[in-house]
């Protein structure tokens, strides 16, 4: 049985393109830029190192100021100060290694939550 985990990391970096480039270099990721109504502009990793690795803004593109409560502007309203989010889903050992390297290369990043 595989032990899959999902972790969400926050970044104060607001330039998603620059952050995707830095992460690609430091982690040998193959980010592909995408756009959708749900995620807005985002990046998905195609390296197959993880089950899923997605970089996106902490802003809900479907937010409507006329009809939505203000807290729905963010995907993660409890972490509004983190403009960019990185969701990584994969084997626990791989995610643990990823987190250790992330903390050394991106000390400004923060683990927001860990789903086991």
HELIX and SHEET records of a PDB file:
HELIX    1   1 UNK A   16  UNK A   27  1                                  12    
HELIX    2   2 UNK A   70  UNK A   73  5                                   4    
HELIX    3   3 UNK A   77  UNK A   79  5                                   3    
HELIX    4   4 UNK A   92  UNK A  105  1                                  14    
SHEET    1   A 6 UNK A  31  UNK A  36  0                                        
SHEET    2   A 6 UNK A  40  UNK A  45 -1                                        
SHEET    3   A 6 UNK A  52  UNK A  57 -1                                        
SHEET    4   A 6 UNK A  84  UNK A  91 -1                                        
SHEET    5   A 6 UNK A   4  UNK A  11 -1                                        
SHEET    6   A 6 UNK A 110  UNK A 115 -1                                        
END                                                                             
